Amino acid sequence: MRIGAAGKRSSAETNAVVRERRPTALYSAASLVALVGLADAIYLTAKHISGASVPCTIVAGCEEVLTSSYATIGGIPLALIGAAAYFAVFSLATLAAFGYKLAGTFLVPIVGLMFLTTIWLLYLQAFVIRHFCQFCLLSAAVTLLLSLLVVFILRSKS
């Protein structure tokens, strides 16, 4: 990188530095957002395994959603699957923030699959179960935010 006579970078060099840092910041943000989803999913998994009820303070319907037949897949709590997905996103985004390009490549399909699953689960809550769970809605918001971050990451690379 050349520094001009006045000790300043050229605008082209400054733009290049900003373009290099932008994906790193977005991957870091994705890591932090994934931690929120991971905490939510671990909480719901622990409640499911212990058989404890989940208090619903914002919306009514947590119990109906979390005890429905859609709350497990093959006997595995859906929240545990979500925790694994959020942990994978956290790990991949962190690795990508430190320059591991392959990790960023794997991040896209995982978050895409999470997005599609979230749309399906929102449909189930709205039209099949006809109740909403605030913790599930938090997870949906986290996944939507992760999806937006991945879109911004992809756009910053092009």
Secondary structure, 3 states (H helix, E strand, C coil): CCECCCCCECHHHHHHHHHHHHHHHHHHHHHHHHHHHHHHHHHHHHHHHHCCCCCCCCCCCHHHHHCCHHHEECCEEHHHHHHHHHHHHHHHHHHHHCCCHHHHHHHHHHHHHHHHHHHHHHHHHHHHHCCCCHHHHHHHHHHHHHHHHHHHHHHHHC
